[in-house]
Each structure stands twice: as C-alpha cells, then as structure tokens.
Amino acid sequence: MTHEIDRESNALEHLTTEAINSDLSDIDSLDTESRLRVINAQDAEVAAAVGKQIPQIARAVHSAAHSLRRGGRLIYIGAGTSGRLGVLDAAECPPTFGTPPEWVQAIIAGGQQAMFRAVEGAEDDPDLGAAAIIEIDASENDTVVGISASGRAPFVVGALRQAKKRGATTIVITNNKNSELEAIADIGIPVVVGPEVLAGSTRMKSGTAQKMVLNMISTGAMMEIGKTYGNLMVDVMATNTKLKARAARIVAQVTGESLAAAQQSLANAGGSAKVAILMVETGKTAEEARQFLEATGGVLRKALSRAAGK
C-alpha cells in the first residue's frame, strides 16, 4: 500500500491541477472581500483558457450532433465533481430542448448516491468504468465524453477504453495537457486553468471550465439538430407554469402575435412552440405543420422555408 501511495504522489506532483500557487500563500490572512476578489480574478482567467480549445470543442459538438441525428446518444462519464457536472448538464437537456432523457445520459462513479455524498474510492477502479459502459450498451452510434480534471481518473480511463473498443467516438475534457485520457480519446479538450486558489480543489476553476465546455457541447449539438430558432429555445418542454409562459413568449416573439393569441396558438398546437409558429406563419394545420417539421428533421427554419414554397 505504501508503494502505491508513493507512486500516486509522484504522479500527482506533475499535474497542473495539483500545483500550489505561491502568490496566494497568504490568502487566509486577507479580509473576506479581498479573498473574494482574488477568487474572482482567478475565475476570470477560465473563459480565456476555454477559448483556446474552441476548435476541439467544435469537433466534439459535431460528433455529438452526428450521434443524435442517427439515433445515438451523448454520454458523459466522470467521478466526483466532474461526474456531478456531467449529470447536471444531462439533466438540463430535456426541459431546455425537449429531448427524451435517453438522448443525453450521465454516469458518475459510485452511482446516484455519489451526487449528494462522496463515495470514496469509486473513481479508482477502471473495471467499474468499463462495466458502466457495457451496462448502457454503448455503440458506434454514441459519443462518450469522459470528464476528469487530472486526466487520469481510473474509472474514466476504463470507461473510455471500453467505449472506444465498442466503436463509440470518445472525447475527454480535462485540465491537464498530455494526460492519459487525452492519449486514449479521439478528441481531447485540455483546458489548462492553472493552479487552483485552494491547491488541488478542482471544484473551483477546473470545475468551472468543465461546466463551460459541457454547456458548449450540449447547446452546440442541439443547435445543429434544430432544437433552437435563432437564440430561442423553440423545443422547450412546457412542463410547468414558468416554461409554459416562456413558450408563449417565444411564439409571440417569432410571430408578432399578442401573448394571449400566442397562448391560444400553443394550445391549438398541443403545446409545441415549433408547431404553433408554423401554423401562425404559414396558415397550416397542426398536422400539416408537424409533417413539415418531420420532413426537415425538426429544423424550424427549414420547415418555414419549405412550407412557404421557398
């Protein structure tokens, strides 16, 4: 066991995410407001680090969109903070984009209970990661995204190796360059944000960077497959009062109808903002509007053009 700990210590020593920022060695002696300004200044560097990886993120977006178009899935897998961020992004897709829950899935080391309480040691077993990929029957139709600040979490390593073996496109979001996971993945997104404010606390800058990249991948993919119109969420699932009101505002915004008229159009369209917009803009029936959407892969802009005979 001592030898294992020594090996782990030697490996961690060279990771950017484990480095100590000597400029912040006196942060505990600052007053609260000054400490927060230091944290804020460090966070301000994250967006620029993400920006350097836009070409790689674009490749990830194209892969995810391609998988979704052909009936595959976007699958996130991670441990600890990284795993929780994957679960968060996956959970937000159905209400935001009206997608079935199976389209975007997330696996976290330790299972569901790990969302709320750390499951110690869950990330250390590559076989469990591989087993998780086997359990969801990942295939060549899927895009599997490993998330790991260090780039070497064994659970994620095992998962990505198994996903690759099954023909899935593999992607990794990490916060260290030239990591073990980057060497495995088809697409590597190493967002290097430098040492954390609290050394090794990757729930801070690293986690923020991961969340930004996940936002880009899921949102970018949904845009590519027609889940938006302009910058409007036209496939929003109106499942509560707030979302019903948002859907009505979207219909009113696009069509120029009053809010009351938009609400009625939504009702006539069975709650679908896309169908309601097509009905108002083209005079088609709800069934005809749905047929135009189906014929254009659900892309509202294309459906509007085709329905107008353009």
N, C-alpha and C positions, 0 to 999 in steps of 0.2 A: 504493500500500500504506500509506503514511504517513497519508493521509486516512482510510482505512478504520480504522486503529488509533485515530486521534483520535476518530472517530465512536463506535467501540466504547467507548473510555474515557469519553466523555461520557455514553453510555447507562448504563454500569455505575455511574457516580458516584452515581446517584439510587436505586440498588437497596438495600433494607434488608439483603439478604444480603451486600452488598459493604461495608457501613458498618464503621467501626472503633469499637470500644467503648473509649473513652478511660479508663474506670475500670480497665481491665485492662492498661494500658500497662507496668506493672511486674511482670507475672506471671512473667516469666523470672527475676526476682530472688528469687522465693519458694522455699521448700524444697518438696520433692516432695509431701508430704502436703497442704500448703497449696494448691498448684496443683490437686491433685485435688479438694479441697473447693470451689474456685472452679468447676471444670468441673461438678461435681455440682450445685452451686447453680444454675448456668445451665441444666443439663438439667432441673432440677425445674420450670422455667417452661414446658417444652414441652407437658405434658399440658393445662395451662390454655388454651394457645393452640389446641390441637386441639379442646378442649371448646367453644370459641366457634363452631366450624364444624359442630357436630353436625347442625343442620337440613340443611345442604348435603350432608353425608356420608350422611344418611338418604336423600336423593334419589338419590345415587349407588348406594346399596345396592338400592333399589327397581328402578332401571334395570338393574343387573347381574342381579338375580334374574329380572326380566322377560325379559331376553335368554336366560338359561339355560333358563327354562321353555319357550321357543318354539324351542329348538334352536340358539340363537345362542351367542356367546362373550363372555367378558370378556377384553379385550385391553389389556395395559399397553405403553406405549412411552416410552422415555426414553434419556438419554445419561449416561455416566459413573456416578457414584454413584446417581443417580435410576434409570437403566436397570438397574443391578445389583439394586436393591431390588425392582424390578418382576419381574425374573427369579426372585429368591428367593421372593417371595410366590406366584408362579405354580407354581414347582417344589414348593412345600409342599402344594398343594391335593390332588393325587392320593393321597398317603399319609394325609393327615389326613381327607379327606372321601370317599375312594373314587371320585373323579371321573376320567373319561377325560382324558388330557393335553391334548386339544384344547379342552376347556371353558375353561380359563384359560391364556392364552398371553402371552408377553412378547417384545418386540422391543427390542434395545439397539443404539444407533448403533455401527457398527463390527463388528457380528456377534458370534458366540460368543467369539472371541478377546478381545473387549473386556471380558469378565467377569473376566479374570485380568491383563490388561495394558492400560493406557490406549492407545487408538487416537486419536492426536492429529488434530484437525480433523474427526473423524467427525460431530460434532454440528453442524458449521457449514453443512451442505448440506440445505436444505429439500426438494430434489428426491429425495434419498435416502430421506427420511422418507416422502414421498408414494409412492415406489416400493415401500417396505416394506409399506404398506397395500394397494397394488394386488396385490402378490405373495401376500398372505394372503387376498385377495378379500373384504375387509371389506364388510358389507352392512347394511341397515336392521335386521337381527336382532341385530347386535352392539352391545356397549358398549365404546368405546375410551377408555382413560384415559391422558392424557398426564401425565408426571411431570417437572417442571422447577423447580428451586429459584428460578431467576431469573424464570421465567415467559416466557422469550423464546428458548429454545434453538431454533435454526432447524430442526434435524432434527425436533423435536417439532411445531413450527409447521406444517411441510409435511405431516406425518403427520395432524395433526388437521384441517387444511383438506381433505385428501383424504378422510378418514373422514366428515367432515360432508357432502361432496359426494356420497358414496355412501349417505347416509341413516342412518349409524350414530349412536347417541347419543354425544356427545362430552363428556368430563369432563376437568378438569385439576386436578392437585394441585400447588400452587406455594407459595412462601414470600415472595411479594411481592404487595401489593394492586394492582389495576387494571393487570395485566400484559397483554401482547399475547395470550398464550394464554387468559387469562380472558375476553377480549373475543371470542375465537373460540368457546369451548366452550359447550355447552348448560348445563353445571353447573360452576361454579367453586368450588374449595375452597382459598382463600388462607390458609394457616396461617402467620401472621407471628410468628416467634420472636425477632426482633431480631438484632442483630449477633452473629456467631459469636465464640467465645473466641479463635480464630485468625481474623483478618479474612478473609472470603471462603472459609473452609474449610467448605463446605456439607455435607461428610460428617459433620459434628457435629450441631448442633441441628436444622438443616433436614432432614438425613437421618433423624434420629430421629423427627421429626414425620411425614415421609413414610411411614416404616415403620408408625407407629401408625395412620395413615389407611388404608393398604393392608390392614393387619390387620382393621380395621373393615369395609371394603368386602367383602373376600372372605368373612370369617367371617359377617358380617351377611347376605350373599346366600345363603350355604349354609344358614344357619338358616331363612331364608324358604322355601327349596325343600325343607326336610325332611331335611337332612343331619345334623341333631342331634336328640336327645331330651332335653329339659331342658338340662343343660350337659354331656351326654355325647356323644362322637363315635361315634354308632352306625353310621356308614358307614365307619369306619376300615378301611383296607385291610390285612389281616393278612398282610403280606409278609415279616416277619422275626420272630424269637423275641420281641422286645420288644412288637411290635404284636399278635402272637397272644395274649400274656399280657394285654395291655390289653383286647383284645376279650373275652376270657373274664371279666375283672373287670367289664366293662360289663354283660355278660349276667347275671352273678351279682348285681350291684348292683340291676338293674332287677327281676329275677325272684325274688330271695331264694334262689336255688339255691346250693349249695356250689360252690366253684371247680372241683372235679373234675366235678361234674354239668354245670356251665356249659361246660366244655371239651368234654364229650360232646355237649351240645346244639349247640354250634358245629359240631362235626364232622358231626352229622346235618343241619345247615343249610347245609352246603357252605362253611362259613367266614363266613357272613353273620350279623353280630350282630343285625341287624333281623329276619331270618327266624327266628333262634333264639329271640329274645324273643317273637315272635308265637306260635311253636309251643308254648313253655312256658306262656305266659299264657292261651292260648285252646284248646290241645289240637288245633290244626290240623296238617295235614301240611305238609311243606316246600313242596310245590307249591301248596297252598291258601294258605299264608302269603304266598308270592310273588304270587299273584293278588290278594290283598287289598292288598298294597303297590302293585302296579301300578294298581289301581283308585283308589287315593287319592294318586296322584302321588308315591309313595315316602315319604309323611309317616307315620312310625310311630305317632304319637299318634292320627291319624285312622284308621289301619288297625286299631289295637287297639279303638277305639270301634266301628267297623263290624263287626269280627269278633265282638265281644261283643253285637251286636244293639242297640247304643245309638244 
